[in-house]
Amino acid sequence: MTELERYLSRIGLAQAPAADVEGLAAVQLAHRQSIGFENLDIHLGRGIRIDSSSVFDKLVVRGRGGYCFEQNRLYSDMLALLGLENRPLLARVRLGLPEGVNPPRTHVLLLVEMDGGQWIADAGFGGSLVPPLALEDGVETATADGARHRLRRTGKAGSLGGEWLLERAGPASVTDGRASPHADWQAQYTFELSEVAPDDLEQGNHWTSTRPGTRFTSLHVASIVLPDGFAALSDRQVTIYRQGMSETRTIADAADYARTLRETFRIALADEEAAGLPLFA
């Protein structure tokens, strides 16, 4: 099997879709429902490698998940094999932060060129599904989990506030714990269209995976998009949101943790690996 065939099998697609907007949306949805978001290698002391071969081995061959620098590296490579030209963009995650705070650029998304236009595509944000969006001011989308997203052009290129803003609205439960309850639009992340070098990605990945006291170095997290909702794991607490109802339970032990990862989040972590996490030391 080719790498593309193995990837399509991993995300449950029988064949490659057309290299158009509908095909892009189909791949992104299948990816989000099949490859869980997670940061567990940080806590297992393995570090996070974001070169193409390492990411393919981890997320496809070994059935693990990853966070944005891994997920969107894989996604970018596979879109290129499908004939969809793309490049990375860096973003400042603002979900759950007060206005006026300017965090570092620690999220990567993709800019896809097709049919004479530009689209943003993101298979690596740990919150609710965001379908591909045309790079146009005011474009909106809604998903089956009850969330809505809107893209706005809000600033100048190079400004700390960002040129483009992605907003979300909907249940706070349909994300990875960072969204606060809100009745209307809430900032998710800001970005601009500047070119990104490979070392920019390495720098962002290093900060995200090593900076003490951050979300990814202090919490064990996992999440996945469900056909009718969203599932999130933060340390030992699992929350599953479906059809307007949220259910939460506490993980009992390492075996329960590994089983939950496999069955709910589609992340293949062995029992002995789960037992080696600081959660169960």
Secondary structure by P-SEA (a helix, b strand, c coil): ccaaaaaaaaacccccccccaaaaaaaaaaaaaccccccccccccccccccaaaaaaaccccbbbbcaaaaaaaaaaaaaaacccbbbbbbbbcccccccccccccbbbbbbbcccbbbbbbcccccccccccccccbbbbbccccbbbbbbbccccccccccbbbbbbccccccccccccccccccccccccccccaaaaaaaaaaaacccccccccccbbbbbcccccccccccbbbbbcccbbbbbbbccaaaaaaaaaccccccccaaaaaaccccc
